Amino acid sequence: MNILIDIAESFGAIDFDNAGGIISYINIPPTENIQEKFQVEIFNFVLNLSDEPITSAIVSQDSTFLDNMDEDGFLIIDKANVTFEKIKDTKN
């Protein structure tokens, strides 16, 4: 299943700090211009469902997906592509 989620306003949405004993991996491919767009792959991590932007994004794409979840729910994600766009240059 592919779901697109904007986590820009969701602090702590991605938990890859070994929650529940899950070992997370991050693949950072070489890239030329990271100021415009930067993409990484994250494997085996927890997506916290406590933030409204996360749950509303999921429900808008699959209205029944969260029917069996409670308010403290989380998802174990096998693989995700995370894209950073328009990265601010802090050197200037």
Secondary structure, DSSP 8 states (H G I E B T S, - for coil): -------TT-TT-EE-S-GGG---EEE----S-TTTEEEEEEEEEEEE--SHHHHHHHHHH-TTTTTT--TT-EEEEEEEEEEEES---TT-
